[in-house]
Amino acid sequence: MPYSQKYTILAFLQPKIVGDEFQMTEWPLHVTLADVFAINMTEDLKAALRTLLTNELAVSTKASRDTTLGETSVVLLEKNKALLSLHTRIIDLLQSHGAIFNSPEFTRDGFLPHCTIQKSARLREGDVVTISTISLIDMFPDRDWTKRKVLQNYTLKQEKH
């Protein structure tokens, strides 16, 4: 594999600021839009992500039901057209820049939108989730595999009524 640095793209339910760090065991509530991937994070890619995501409309979905993925307890989210379209455009962009996904089976048709049930917070069935800010996360900041760091936030456009 040509890359060793790993990233993920997600939406925090309570936004974090660029530079925020947390332990891998203390994830805030979030919805993953692009599962863990390796890539050469160039300035061109950063600009392409900014262009793509700042031109996307905010997306809403609802919590549907509890389940487990492997050994992890999660709340599944409704996989509506807008959410799937956002996910697909992000995946397309990342793959066009050479992304290698840890779990490619969870991309595109295999995308399973969910929110992990955390120790101190969770979604309940029927809760509305609005994705209006998307974050790029460093999964290995300062060569520390136990930490996570917010590298960039992208604000999506709000639909005009």
Summary of the structure (lengths in Angstrom):
residues: 161
radius of gyration: 15.0
end to end distance: 46.6
largest distance: 46.6
contacts: 460
relative contact order: 0.29
helix: 23%
strand: 39%
